[in-house]
Amino acid sequence: MKPGLTVEPWTYKPRPLGEHDIEIKIEYSGICGSDLYTIKEEWGGTSYPAIVGHEIVGKVITKGEKVTHLEEGDLVGVGAQVYGCLQKDCNACSRDLDPHCPNSVFTYNARYDDGEQAQGGYAEAVRIDANYAIKIPAGLDPVYAPPLMCAGVTVFAPMLRKGVKKGDRVGVVGIGGLGHLAIQYAKALGAEVVAFSHSPNKREQCMELGASEFVDTSNKKEVDAVRHSLNYLFVSSNSDSNQYNEFISWMDYEGQIILLALPKGNMSFSPGEFIRTEVAIIGSLIGGINVLKKTLEFSAKHNVLPIIERYPMKEVNDAIVRVDSGKARYRVVLENPKNSNL
């Protein structure tokens, strides 16, 4: 295997099932932009052969002897992390920030303490620490659950942490795989949502998803009308780093800009901009176990669902090309055959 958009069939021997582990028969696996960056090695450091995929949904088929909260047959989801220490004295785990745990293991292209490489969801099965398998709520159709395990929690986690509420004006930049979910979550929390896009043809869909306003960022009049009005701005697109100076002008005093994607290059600001506006720019990295549970429960309760395209797992390469082209609306979910003999 080598860097590129093509993945190939590969068989591996999984790490031994530990007493706190489970094995999951994978039914669905979402495609995330991170998968493409990894297989193309655009972030560097990919350890081949690597099985990507960190939006996993399937049924528990085997469990370790000390797993008590899950049973064989349970339908569970797995996100971008498969291990954290979860100790009370851990500065990260003790605050529901287990993705920052110094002992964390991400779902793929990472290694466990024993040296074994973690492998992801473009597969028939996966073995993980049972703590990182979250039960899918009964009211949530499992085919829509995979994107919630990464894209969903990525946008919902900072909304929870920041306390987005009724009456807040929340902006969303980038109406794609993350942004279309951000609109729905913010609306369900009671916020007034302003969607920003350079594609005016997305106006109608944004309004249907729950936006109160749509701003065509190429239309100066529309942009000027919302300056100094936002409490929060969630940036879900890979906007150029120099656009953040413009974003600051959209914020009310003490507003917060939350980065959910990685802009290219370095940002450059005058310290005076922050003093004059009292605007903060922060980042957010997925969510821990408890936040994932809240994300799924909230999604089921408020019918927050991704817009998806479905592909059989055997057509994974076609699906990858579809995502890479930017034409997917808005998340792609791979499906394993229902009659697998695993």
Buried (B, 14 or more C-beta within 10 A) or exposed (E): EEEEEEBEEEEEEEBEBBEBBBBBBBBBBBBBBBBBBBBBBEEEEBEEEBBBBBBBBBBBBBBBEEBEEBEEEBBBBBBBBBBBBBEEEBEBBBEBBBBBBEBBBBBBBBEBEEEBBBBBBBBBBBBBBBBBBBBBBEEBEBBBBBBBBBBBBBBBBBBBBBEBEEEBBBBBBBBBBBBBBBBBBBBBBEBBBBBBBBEBEBBEBBBEBBBBBBBBBEEEEBBEEBEEBBBBBBBBBEBEBEBBEEBBBBBBEEBBBBBBBEBEEEEEEEEEEEEEBEBEBEEBBBBBBEBBBBBBBBBBEEEBBBBBBEBEBEEBEEBBBBBBEEEBBBBBBBBBEEEEEE
